[in-house]
Amino acid sequence: MGWFTRKKEGIVTDPKEKKEVKSGLWYKCPKCKVNTPTTDLVNALHVCECGFHERITAKSYFNILFDKGRCKELDSNLVSTDKLNFTDTKSYLERLKSTQKKTGLKDAILVATGKIDSMEVVIGAMDFRFIGGSMGSVVGEKIARAIDYCIDYRLPLILISKSGGARMMEAAFSLMQMAKTAAKLTQLSDAKIPYISLLTDPTTGGVTASFAMLGDINIAEPGALIGFAGPRVIKETIGKDLPEGFQTAEFLLEHGFIDYIVHRKELKDNISKILQMFAK
């Protein structure tokens, strides 16, 4: 019955009985602006029909890549401390505790071992929800331990970057992780063990300047922002307009900074082929 008929016949619905659209039922793509049922987006691995890749969690990547999503998490007990007593709007410890409670994560990276098409690997996946995926002492330490695990058990390493860069609350302790992860990757290379780096949106700052760009093969998701300083900062510094699509995955591919771009739906198959190639 239309609203005009209901009004004419004196039918009034109690506000308590009105059905509201539940939050999160629909997804509006920031690129094409089209609304999509959230269930359809989830089934499409959070990729819009226009090709826009929405950010997903570290556990979502595990579900996509590991066979049946099965894996064993490594070093899950590591947590950050506040050695510098850092405080801005609130203390670093307060920020850590609130973020841990909100996300269910202990820090900005999860590391796990499992199988991709029956080939055992180690995957470290960053999660942007945890303080912008920033790299602090725990992130660096978990990557270092993952590399040691790969060397001990002769397993390929896959790191999935999604980060705003070094964690400012840890200052020099955070910056030290750049050299630490790069040095550990040298040990992995010396052991002749393959390292695949997947760069997702965004991969910036100290993460880009260290382990993210050091893969034997560097791949990226379509449209991912990849760079050191952000486009806005660079534009304000040089006072000039930047090239169209500057610092996107496509721009970096054109200029030789990454090896290729892969759609999320094809990610597991592509990585599987790379692992088979290295195995031969």
N, C-alpha and C positions, 0 to 999 in steps of 0.2 A: 504494500500500500504506500503510495507517494505521500510526501509530507503535507502537500496541499489538501489531499483527501482526509488525512488524519486530522488536520487542523479544522477542516470543515465539519467533521463529525464529532469534534470535541475529544479526540483521543490524545492523551498526553502520556509520555513515557517518563517514569521516575528516573532522575539522573543516575541513581544507583544501579539501574538496570541497563543503562546504555553501554554498549560494547565499544571499548576503546582498542585501537590498534596497539598491540604490544610493542614495547621498545625493542629494536633489533630485528623486527619481522621483515623489514625491507632494507636494502643497501643501495645508497646513491653513489654511483661511481664519480670520483672527483675529476675524471678526465672527460667522459662523454655525457655525464649528468643524468644518465638513465637509471631509473629505479629497478632493482632486481630483487626477487625474493631471496632472503638470506640463505634458505635451504639450497637454492640453485647455485648460489655463489660458493657455498661450502662444497657441493658436489663437483664444482669446476675448479677445486683447489684454490679458491679465492682469486680467481682470474676472471675479470669482466669479459663480456663478449667482444668489447672493443680492443681487448688485449692488455688492458691495464692490470698489472700485478699488484694486488693489495699486500701489505705487510702481513706476515704470519709469524707465529711463535716458533721457538726452537723445537718444541715437541711436535709441532705440525710437520716440520721438515723430517723429523725422525719417522713419523707415520708415513710420509711420502716415500722415503728412501729405503728404510729397513724392510726386509721381507716381513709382511704382515704386521709391520710396526714393532716387531719384537727386538728388544735391545737390553743391554745391561749398562746402567749409568756408572761412570767412573768418578771417583773423588767428589762425591756428592756432599761431603761434610765440610768443605772449605767455605769460610765466610770472611768478609773483610773486617778490619779493625780501624779505629781512628787514631793513628799514631800522631797526627798533627793537631788534634783537637780543633778540627775545621768547623767553622760556624758562619753561615750567612743568614738566611731567614730562619733557619733552625740548624741544629747540630747535625753533623754527618751521620752519627750513630742513629739519631732520630729518623733521618731520611732513609737510612738503610733498613731500619726496622719496619717503617711504614711501607716501603716498597716491597720488602719481603712478604709482608702480610697481604698486600694488594695483589701481587703477582703469583705468590706461591713458590717463587724462586729464591735461591740464596745469593745469587749474583747474576751477572749478565751473560753467562755462557753455560751451556750444558754439554757434557762430553759423554759419549756412550759408545759401546762396541756392539756390533751385530753383523748381519749379513745382507749384502745386496746381490740378488740373484745367486745366492749360495756362496758368494765370496765374502769372507770376513774382513771387516774394515773398522776403523775408528772414525767417528764423526764428532766434531766440535761445532755446535751451532749457537750463535749469539742471539740474544733476545732484546729487541729495542725497548720493550716495556720497562726494563730494569735500568733506570737512570740513563735513558737514551742509548742503551747498549754500550755504555762507556767502558773503556778498558782500564781496570785497576789491577792491583796486585793479584787478586784471585783469578782474574781472567788470564793474566800472564802465566801464573803458576799452573793453572789447569791445562793450558796449552803445552807448557813445558813437560808436564807429567804425561800428557797424551802422547807426545813425541817419544818420550822414554818407553812408554808402553808399546808403541809401534815398533821401536827398535828391538825391544826384548822379544816380541812375538812375531816380528817380520810381517807387520800389517800395514796396508796403505792408509794414509791420513787424508781426511777431507775436512776442511774448515769452511764454515759458512759465515760470512761477515755481514753484520748489520749493526752499524755503530756510528755514533757522533764523534768518536775519537777518544783520546785519553781522558781519564776521569780527573777533573780539576781538583776535587776534594782530597786527592792523594798526591797532588803536585809531583815532585821528582820521583816518588815511588811509582807513580803511574807511568811516567816517561821512561823509566828504566825497563819497563816491560817491552818496549819497542826493540831494544838491543837484545834483551833476553830471548824473546821469541825468535828473532832473526838468527841468533847464534845457535839455538836449538835446532832450527830448520837446517842449518849447515850440517849438523850432526846427522840429521835424517838423510840428507843428500849423500853424505859420505858413506852411509850404510846402504845406499842404492835402493832406498824405499820411496815409492812415489807419493807425491803430495799434490792434491787437487784443491784449488782455491775457488770457491763460489762467492762472487760478490753480489749482494742484493741491496735493495734500497732502504736506507742510504749506507754507503761505506765511505767514511770520511776521516780526516784527521790522522792521528797516530796509528790507527789500524791500517789505513791505506798505505801509510809510510813505512809499515813493517810487514807483518806476515801476510796480509791480504793480497799483496802484489808479488809474492815470492813463490807462487805455485809452479810446479813443473808444467801445469796447464792452468791458466786463469780463465774462468768462464763467468758470465754474468747473466742475470735475468733481464728481460727487455725493459727499457726505460729506467733502469736503476741509476740513481745519482751516485757517482763515484768520483772522488777527488780528495784533495788535501783541505785547503780552505774552501768554504762554500762560495757559490757564484755571487751572492750578494756582497760578501766581504771583498772578493776580488774586484768586482765592479766599482765599489766605493774606493778601493785603494788606487786603481789605475785610472779611474774617472772616464772609462770608455764602455760602450755597449759590448757585450760578449757575443760570440758567434751563436747562431741558433742551435738549440739542443746542447749547449756547452755542458760538459761533464756528465752527459748521459752515457749509458753503456754503448749506445750506437756511435756516439762521438769518439769514445775511447777505442772502439773496434776499428773505426776508420783510420785512427792515428796510431794503431799498432800497440796499444797498451794492454789489450786483452786478446785472447785467442779466438773466442767466439761467444755468441749469445744463444741461450737455450730457453725455450718456453718451459714453464714449470711442469706442464703435463708430460713433457718429454725428458725431464731432468733425470729420472732414474735410469731410463734406457741409455741416455748419453753417457752417464757416469759408469754404467755397467760396461759399455763398449770400451771406455778409456781403461778401466781396470783390466779387462781382457787383453787389451793391447799391451799394457805393461807386463802382464803375466807371461805373455809370449816372449 
